[in-house]
Amino acid sequence: MVRYTPSSQSTNPLLGRRAVLRGLLMTAGIAAVPGLAACGGSDSGSSNGTVTFGNNLSDQVPKDAITAALKGFDSDALKVSINTKQHEQYQEQINNYLQGKPDDVLAWFAGYRMRFFAEKGLTGDLTELWSGLGDNYAPALKEAATAKDGKQYLVPFTQYPWGVFYLKSVWTQRGYAVPKTLDEFVALATKMKADGLTPIAFAQKQGWPGMGTFDQLNFRTNGYQFHVDLMAGKEDWQGKKVRDVFDTWKRLLPLHQENALGREWQEAAQSVQQGKSGMYLLGTFVGQQFKGQEDDLDFFPFPEINPEFGQDTVEAPIDGYMMAKNPKNAEGAKKLLQYLAKPETQLEYLKSDPSSIATSTKADTSGYTALQKKAADVIKNAKHITQFLDRDTDPRFASDAATNGLNAFIQNPDDIDTVLKGMADQAKTIFTG
């Protein structure tokens, strides 16, 4: 997550995204906690000829990809020093990192999370830089990089949609067809179960994948605007519309892989890769688990639930890079960010990690894989784009109410009333407090 791809080394089911949200909560005026080191090697300093780069891509595939992409930046006059932090730890320590000695340029995410730190004055203003980016980005990308003050604080790098993934060879062998509606989806999953497959791979040990499932079900059932308003605390979590979402999810849960709270997303992906599960709802970064099978992997947008909204909304998070508030090498940092905005740089990254697409409108997509071309088309044709539940709502709500509520529901789907009451009570405290 540049793309949010948690490390397989995580052992705490609530660590991943919950950890980063905990870091966000700590940011409001709380000093860094001793013992949590900054990501960068800032003590050694950034000389005029070196730019330090805070990297959260610790999994091997994306780590190799960003390393390859940054090689083209090095010159006799200016070099980049990459400081890689284990992905989960980077997110968990982001608050301390930004308040301490951050790298000149650092990885982060568009939307609410970018705005949160910008509004706390912890990241650098990139508005002047953006004035020179011209038509390199679509208006929606610039909007995603803009805080409430109207200034830009992030350079988008890659983007990826969520969808339902499957192996074409398995589906061809079994005679399965892509479902267009929820009823067709349930019928297909039921057929898979009868055929001896686990219909829907599922993992929730890292605390966040279920948020993606909720998002799909919510905006397919109630539409984009309701989803956005719910994330903003303007709708009732105990209302009928939210209850409908959980009722639908309860209907689907028996078709999901059991014991999700003890499984990481990579393990769920491997069950599809091994032909044991028929489908998997996740972002296109799931492709990292299908080395050698890229041509066999395909996906489709989550099926229609309510004809009024069809499939008009796509979850497509944007990942990119920010600048430290006071970088030791400000001129070099801006040059590196300009370099990261280039379509050639983004495409160089994608050569090693073709599980997402470039954000630059000038990127040559002729070399995209079939999966990348589909991802680009899905995003291009969407009427509405969302980031992700924990990127689109107040971190105080996402870290506890959403994470705990969804986990409690998955563990006991017969107790929806208690789950929704707990989420609604916390939403009222957070959004009206």
C-alpha positions, 0 to 999 in steps of 0.5 A, spaced: 500 500 500 505 504 497 499 500 497 497 497 503 499 490 503 500 487 510 506 483 512 505 476 513 509 476 519 503 480 523 501 475 528 496 480 532 489 480 528 488 487 530 495 489 529 495 492 521 490 497 520 488 498 527 495 499 529 496 505 524 489 508 526 492 508 533 498 512 531 493 517 528 489 517 534 496 519 538 497 524 533 493 530 536 498 533 541 501 527 544 509 526 544 512 521 541 513 514 546 520 513 547 522 506 544 519 507 538 524 509 533 523 513 527 523 509 520 529 513 517 536 513 518 535 521 520 541 521 525 546 521 519 543 526 516 541 528 509 547 531 505 546 536 499 547 530 495 542 525 498 535 524 499 532 519 504 526 515 503 522 512 508 519 506 505 513 501 507 514 496 502 517 490 506 514 484 503 519 482 497 515 483 491 514 491 492 520 492 496 524 490 489 519 494 485 520 500 489 528 499 489 528 498 481 524 504 480 528 509 484 535 506 481 533 511 475 533 517 480 541 516 482 546 521 479 553 524 480 549 530 484 543 526 487 542 520 490 536 516 494 538 513 501 532 508 502 530 506 509 525 500 509 521 499 515 517 492 516 510 494 513 506 493 520 511 497 524 511 503 519 504 504 520 504 503 527 509 508 528 507 513 523 505 518 529 512 518 532 516 518 526 513 524 523 514 528 530 521 525 530 526 525 525 522 523 518 525 521 512 525 527 507 520 523 502 515 518 505 510 513 503 503 514 505 496 514 503 491 518 499 484 521 502 483 522 510 489 519 512 493 524 508 489 530 510 489 528 518 497 529 518 497 535 513 492 538 518 496 537 524 502 540 520 506 534 520 507 534 513 510 538 507 506 543 503 507 540 495 502 546 492 508 549 488 510 542 486 503 541 483 503 547 479 508 544 475 505 537 474 500 540 469 496 534 466 500 529 469 494 527 474 486 527 473 482 532 477 480 526 482 487 524 483 489 531 485 483 532 489 485 526 493 492 529 494 488 535 497 487 537 504 481 542 507 486 548 506 486 547 499 493 545 498 496 538 496 500 534 500 501 527 497 504 525 490 500 519 487 504 513 485 499 507 484 492 505 485 488 499 485 481 496 485 478 491 489 474 485 486 472 478 486 478 474 484 478 467 481 483 462 477 480 462 469 482 455 469 478 452 475 472 456 472 473 453 465 474 446 468 467 447 472 463 451 467 462 457 472 460 464 469 461 471 472 455 473 476 452 479 475 447 479 481 447 477 488 442 472 487 447 469 481 453 470 486 449 466 491 447 460 486 455 460 484 457 459 491 452 454 492 454 450 486 462 451 488 460 448 495 457 442 492 463 441 487 467 440 494 470 447 493 470 453 499 466 458 495 469 464 498 476 465 501 476 469 507 481 472 512 480 477 518 486 476 522 490 482 520 483 486 522 482 490 515 479 485 510 472 485 512 472 492 512 472 491 504 467 486 504 462 491 508 464 497 503 462 492 497 455 490 501 454 497 503 455 501 497 452 496 493 445 496 497 445 503 499 449 507 494 455 511 494 452 517 498 449 513 503 456 510 504 460 516 504 455 519 509 455 513 514 463 514 514 462 521 516 457 519 521 451 522 518 447 516 518 445 511 523 449 505 524 442 502 527 438 504 522 434 499 517 439 500 511 445 498 515 441 492 518 440 490 511 447 490 509 449 485 515 443 481 514 446 480 507 453 478 509 450 473 514 446 470 508 453 470 505 458 468 511 456 460 510 459 460 503 466 463 506 472 460 509 471 458 516 475 461 522 477 467 518 479 471 525 485 466 525 487 467 517 492 472 514 490 474 507 496 471 504 493 464 506 486 466 503 489 467 497 493 461 497 487 457 497 485 460 491 492 459 488 491 452 490 484 451 487 481 449 494 477 456 494 473 458 488 473 466 489 476 471 493 474 479 495 480 483 495 485 488 492 489 487 486 495 486 490 492 479 491 496 478 485 503 478 488 501 471 491 500 468 484 507 468 481 507 464 475 499 464 474 498 471 472 495 470 466 490 465 469 488 470 474 482 474 473 477 478 477 470 482 476 467 487 480 462 485 486 455 483 483 449 488 483 445 488 489 440 494 488 438 495 481 438 503 483 446 503 484 448 497 480 455 496 480 457 504 479 462 504 485 469 501 485 473 501 491 480 503 489 485 506 494 490 511 492 497 510 494 503 515 494 508 519 497 509 525 502 514 530 504 517 531 511 515 538 514 522 540 515 526 535 510 533 536 511 534 536 503 528 540 501 530 541 494 532 534 493 526 531 496 522 535 491 526 533 485 525 526 488 517 527 488 517 530 481 521 523 479 516 519 482 510 523 479 513 521 472 509 515 468 516 512 466 518 511 474 511 508 475 511 504 470 518 501 472 515 500 479 510 496 475 514 491 471 516 488 478 509 489 481 504 489 476 498 488 481 496 495 481 496 501 475 500 507 474 496 514 477 499 518 471 495 520 466 501 520 461 503 512 463 503 508 457 498 502 458 500 498 452 505 494 456 499 492 461 498 485 463 490 483 462 489 484 469 492 491 469 488 493 463 481 490 466 483 494 473 484 501 469 478 500 465 474 498 472 476 504 475 475 509 469 468 506 468 466 507 475 461 513 477 464 513 484 471 511 487 472 510 494 478 509 498 477 504 504 473 504 510 479 506 514 481 511 509 474 514 509 472 515 516 474 518 523 480 513 525 477 513 532 471 510 529 475 505 525 480 503 530 475 500 535 468 501 533 469 498 526 474 493 527 471 490 533 464 490 531 466 487 524 470 481 528 464 480 533 459 479 527 464 475 524 465 471 530 457 471 532 453 473 526 446 471 530 448 477 534 447 483 529 443 487 534 448 487 539 454 489 534 450 495 531 448 498 538 455 498 540 458 501 533 452 506 533 453 508 540 461 509 539 459 513 532 455 518 536 460 519 541 465 520 536 462 524 531 457 528 535 462 529 541 
